[in-house]
Amino acid sequence: MKSVYILLTRTNTLFSQVIHLFTKAEYTHAAISLNSEMTCVYGFARRYANNPFCVRFMREDISGGVYARNNGTPCAVYALAVSDIAYSKIKSRIETMFREEQRYRYHYRGVIANCFGKAHRHPRRYFCSEFVSEILIQAGGLHTRKAPCMIRPIDFTQMEQMKLVYSGNTQDLMSFSQRHAKEVKNVSKQ
């Protein structure tokens, strides 16, 4: 068994505030990491911190970009235990998408439909939680009756399979992640 990590955040950007207004959710963004150090976090996010319209699949920097502009962004990290096979599938899918990032776009219609409780699916277009949930479901690591296009970031907090490992802000997350990674390695050695 291995673990993948779901990072949930709510920045102070206008887009995040609008989503929060509609959903009233504590978190408005989701991303995924393959390690507890949170050094490689992937999701659909702003390419440039000041441009809300240039959103793409990317490797997110939790110490820079939008997070640096929103110092102390509230966040939570949830661990999901998955089989070695599911982990390999998740990793492979992320690597493929990262290599072919120009093929993927942000799913604006999907996120708007989701805010109104409607489903809207489009091939190669994702909003953050749709991407995270689809990749986990397709790999067999997450079991839910909801379609990926209906999953919101806050839904991960309600899933029994998810284990909360951190709650705080992005500013303190890196030091926590380094300590947590050491604990995970020590446990796996025993």
Contacts in CASP RR format, 6 or more apart in sequence:
PFRMAT RR
TARGET T0000
AUTHOR 0000-0000-0000
METHOD contacts of the structure
MODEL  1
MKSVYILLTRTNTLFSQVIHLFTKAEYTHAAISLNSEMTCVYGFARRYAN
NPFCVRFMREDISGGVYARNNGTPCAVYALAVSDIAYSKIKSRIETMFRE
EQRYRYHYRGVIANCFGKAHRHPRRYFCSEFVSEILIQAGGLHTRKAPCM
IRPIDFTQMEQMKLVYSGNTQDLMSFSQRHAKEVKNVSKQ
1 81 0 8 1.000
1 82 0 8 1.000
1 83 0 8 1.000
1 84 0 8 1.000
2 81 0 8 1.000
2 82 0 8 1.000
2 83 0 8 1.000
2 84 0 8 1.000
2 87 0 8 1.000
3 36 0 8 1.000
3 79 0 8 1.000
3 80 0 8 1.000
3 81 0 8 1.000
3 82 0 8 1.000
3 184 0 8 1.000
4 32 0 8 1.000
4 33 0 8 1.000
4 34 0 8 1.000
4 79 0 8 1.000
4 80 0 8 1.000
4 82 0 8 1.000
4 87 0 8 1.000
4 90 0 8 1.000
4 136 0 8 1.000
5 32 0 8 1.000
5 33 0 8 1.000
5 34 0 8 1.000
5 35 0 8 1.000
5 36 0 8 1.000
5 38 0 8 1.000
5 77 0 8 1.000
5 78 0 8 1.000
5 79 0 8 1.000
5 80 0 8 1.000
5 165 0 8 1.000
6 30 0 8 1.000
6 31 0 8 1.000
6 32 0 8 1.000
6 33 0 8 1.000
6 77 0 8 1.000
6 78 0 8 1.000
6 79 0 8 1.000
6 80 0 8 1.000
6 132 0 8 1.000
6 156 0 8 1.000
6 162 0 8 1.000
7 30 0 8 1.000
7 31 0 8 1.000
7 32 0 8 1.000
7 33 0 8 1.000
7 38 0 8 1.000
7 41 0 8 1.000
7 60 0 8 1.000
7 62 0 8 1.000
7 75 0 8 1.000
7 76 0 8 1.000
7 77 0 8 1.000
8 26 0 8 1.000
8 27 0 8 1.000
8 29 0 8 1.000
8 30 0 8 1.000
8 75 0 8 1.000
8 76 0 8 1.000
8 77 0 8 1.000
8 78 0 8 1.000
8 153 0 8 1.000
8 154 0 8 1.000
8 156 0 8 1.000
8 157 0 8 1.000
9 27 0 8 1.000
9 28 0 8 1.000
9 29 0 8 1.000
9 31 0 8 1.000
9 67 0 8 1.000
9 73 0 8 1.000
9 74 0 8 1.000
9 75 0 8 1.000
9 170 0 8 1.000
10 16 0 8 1.000
10 20 0 8 1.000
10 25 0 8 1.000
10 26 0 8 1.000
10 27 0 8 1.000
10 28 0 8 1.000
10 29 0 8 1.000
10 73 0 8 1.000
10 74 0 8 1.000
10 75 0 8 1.000
11 28 0 8 1.000
11 29 0 8 1.000
11 66 0 8 1.000
11 67 0 8 1.000
11 69 0 8 1.000
11 70 0 8 1.000
11 73 0 8 1.000
12 70 0 8 1.000
12 73 0 8 1.000
13 46 0 8 1.000
13 52 0 8 1.000
13 66 0 8 1.000
13 70 0 8 1.000
14 52 0 8 1.000
15 52 0 8 1.000
16 28 0 8 1.000
16 29 0 8 1.000
19 25 0 8 1.000
19 28 0 8 1.000
19 111 0 8 1.000
19 115 0 8 1.000
20 28 0 8 1.000
22 115 0 8 1.000
22 116 0 8 1.000
23 115 0 8 1.000
23 152 0 8 1.000
23 154 0 8 1.000
25 152 0 8 1.000
25 153 0 8 1.000
25 154 0 8 1.000
26 74 0 8 1.000
26 154 0 8 1.000
26 157 0 8 1.000
27 74 0 8 1.000
27 75 0 8 1.000
27 76 0 8 1.000
27 153 0 8 1.000
27 154 0 8 1.000
27 157 0 8 1.000
28 153 0 8 1.000
29 45 0 8 1.000
29 128 0 8 1.000
29 153 0 8 1.000
30 43 0 8 1.000
30 128 0 8 1.000
30 129 0 8 1.000
30 132 0 8 1.000
30 153 0 8 1.000
30 156 0 8 1.000
31 41 0 8 1.000
31 42 0 8 1.000
31 43 0 8 1.000
31 45 0 8 1.000
31 60 0 8 1.000
31 128 0 8 1.000
31 132 0 8 1.000
32 41 0 8 1.000
32 42 0 8 1.000
32 43 0 8 1.000
32 90 0 8 1.000
32 94 0 8 1.000
32 131 0 8 1.000
32 132 0 8 1.000
32 135 0 8 1.000
32 136 0 8 1.000
33 39 0 8 1.000
33 40 0 8 1.000
33 41 0 8 1.000
33 42 0 8 1.000
34 40 0 8 1.000
34 87 0 8 1.000
34 90 0 8 1.000
34 91 0 8 1.000
34 94 0 8 1.000
35 181 0 8 1.000
36 79 0 8 1.000
36 165 0 8 1.000
36 177 0 8 1.000
36 180 0 8 1.000
36 181 0 8 1.000
36 184 0 8 1.000
37 177 0 8 1.000
37 178 0 8 1.000
37 181 0 8 1.000
38 62 0 8 1.000
38 77 0 8 1.000
38 173 0 8 1.000
38 174 0 8 1.000
38 177 0 8 1.000
39 177 0 8 1.000
40 59 0 8 1.000
41 59 0 8 1.000
41 60 0 8 1.000
41 61 0 8 1.000
41 62 0 8 1.000
42 57 0 8 1.000
42 58 0 8 1.000
42 59 0 8 1.000
42 60 0 8 1.000
42 94 0 8 1.000
42 97 0 8 1.000
42 98 0 8 1.000
43 57 0 8 1.000
43 58 0 8 1.000
43 60 0 8 1.000
43 128 0 8 1.000
43 131 0 8 1.000
43 132 0 8 1.000
44 55 0 8 1.000
44 56 0 8 1.000
44 57 0 8 1.000
44 58 0 8 1.000
44 104 0 8 1.000
44 106 0 8 1.000
44 107 0 8 1.000
44 126 0 8 1.000
44 127 0 8 1.000
44 128 0 8 1.000
44 131 0 8 1.000
45 55 0 8 1.000
45 56 0 8 1.000
45 58 0 8 1.000
45 60 0 8 1.000
45 66 0 8 1.000
45 128 0 8 1.000
46 52 0 8 1.000
46 54 0 8 1.000
46 55 0 8 1.000
46 65 0 8 1.000
46 66 0 8 1.000
47 54 0 8 1.000
47 55 0 8 1.000
47 56 0 8 1.000
47 58 0 8 1.000
48 54 0 8 1.000
49 64 0 8 1.000
49 65 0 8 1.000
49 66 0 8 1.000
49 68 0 8 1.000
49 69 0 8 1.000
55 105 0 8 1.000
55 106 0 8 1.000
56 101 0 8 1.000
56 104 0 8 1.000
56 105 0 8 1.000
56 106 0 8 1.000
57 97 0 8 1.000
57 98 0 8 1.000
57 101 0 8 1.000
57 104 0 8 1.000
57 126 0 8 1.000
57 131 0 8 1.000
58 101 0 8 1.000
59 98 0 8 1.000
60 67 0 8 1.000
61 67 0 8 1.000
62 170 0 8 1.000
62 173 0 8 1.000
62 174 0 8 1.000
63 170 0 8 1.000
63 174 0 8 1.000
67 73 0 8 1.000
67 170 0 8 1.000
70 170 0 8 1.000
71 171 0 8 1.000
72 169 0 8 1.000
72 170 0 8 1.000
72 171 0 8 1.000
72 172 0 8 1.000
73 169 0 8 1.000
73 170 0 8 1.000
73 171 0 8 1.000
74 168 0 8 1.000
74 169 0 8 1.000
75 166 0 8 1.000
75 167 0 8 1.000
75 168 0 8 1.000
75 169 0 8 1.000
75 170 0 8 1.000
75 173 0 8 1.000
76 157 0 8 1.000
76 164 0 8 1.000
76 166 0 8 1.000
76 167 0 8 1.000
76 168 0 8 1.000
77 164 0 8 1.000
77 165 0 8 1.000
77 166 0 8 1.000
77 167 0 8 1.000
77 173 0 8 1.000
77 177 0 8 1.000
78 156 0 8 1.000
78 157 0 8 1.000
78 162 0 8 1.000
78 163 0 8 1.000
78 164 0 8 1.000
78 165 0 8 1.000
79 162 0 8 1.000
79 163 0 8 1.000
79 165 0 8 1.000
80 136 0 8 1.000
80 141 0 8 1.000
80 142 0 8 1.000
80 161 0 8 1.000
80 162 0 8 1.000
80 163 0 8 1.000
81 161 0 8 1.000
81 163 0 8 1.000
82 90 0 8 1.000
82 136 0 8 1.000
82 139 0 8 1.000
82 140 0 8 1.000
82 141 0 8 1.000
83 140 0 8 1.000
83 141 0 8 1.000
86 139 0 8 1.000
86 140 0 8 1.000
86 141 0 8 1.000
87 139 0 8 1.000
89 138 0 8 1.000
89 139 0 8 1.000
89 140 0 8 1.000
90 135 0 8 1.000
90 136 0 8 1.000
90 139 0 8 1.000
90 141 0 8 1.000
93 135 0 8 1.000
93 138 0 8 1.000
93 139 0 8 1.000
94 135 0 8 1.000
97 104 0 8 1.000
103 124 0 8 1.000
104 124 0 8 1.000
104 125 0 8 1.000
104 126 0 8 1.000
105 124 0 8 1.000
105 125 0 8 1.000
106 125 0 8 1.000
106 126 0 8 1.000
106 127 0 8 1.000
107 120 0 8 1.000
107 122 0 8 1.000
107 125 0 8 1.000
107 126 0 8 1.000
107 127 0 8 1.000
107 130 0 8 1.000
107 149 0 8 1.000
108 127 0 8 1.000
109 120 0 8 1.000
109 122 0 8 1.000
109 125 0 8 1.000
110 120 0 8 1.000
110 121 0 8 1.000
110 122 0 8 1.000
110 125 0 8 1.000
110 127 0 8 1.000
110 130 0 8 1.000
110 149 0 8 1.000
111 127 0 8 1.000
111 130 0 8 1.000
112 120 0 8 1.000
113 119 0 8 1.000
113 120 0 8 1.000
113 149 0 8 1.000
114 120 0 8 1.000
114 127 0 8 1.000
114 130 0 8 1.000
114 149 0 8 1.000
114 150 0 8 1.000
114 152 0 8 1.000
117 150 0 8 1.000
119 147 0 8 1.000
119 149 0 8 1.000
119 150 0 8 1.000
120 149 0 8 1.000
121 147 0 8 1.000
121 149 0 8 1.000
126 134 0 8 1.000
128 153 0 8 1.000
129 148 0 8 1.000
129 151 0 8 1.000
129 152 0 8 1.000
129 153 0 8 1.000
129 155 0 8 1.000
129 156 0 8 1.000
130 148 0 8 1.000
130 149 0 8 1.000
130 151 0 8 1.000
131 148 0 8 1.000
132 151 0 8 1.000
132 156 0 8 1.000
133 142 0 8 1.000
133 144 0 8 1.000
133 146 0 8 1.000
133 148 0 8 1.000
133 151 0 8 1.000
133 155 0 8 1.000
133 156 0 8 1.000
134 148 0 8 1.000
136 142 0 8 1.000
137 143 0 8 1.000
137 144 0 8 1.000
137 148 0 8 1.000
141 161 0 8 1.000
142 159 0 8 1.000
142 161 0 8 1.000
143 161 0 8 1.000
144 151 0 8 1.000
144 159 0 8 1.000
146 155 0 8 1.000
156 162 0 8 1.000
157 164 0 8 1.000
165 180 0 8 1.000
166 173 0 8 1.000
166 176 0 8 1.000
166 177 0 8 1.000
166 180 0 8 1.000
END
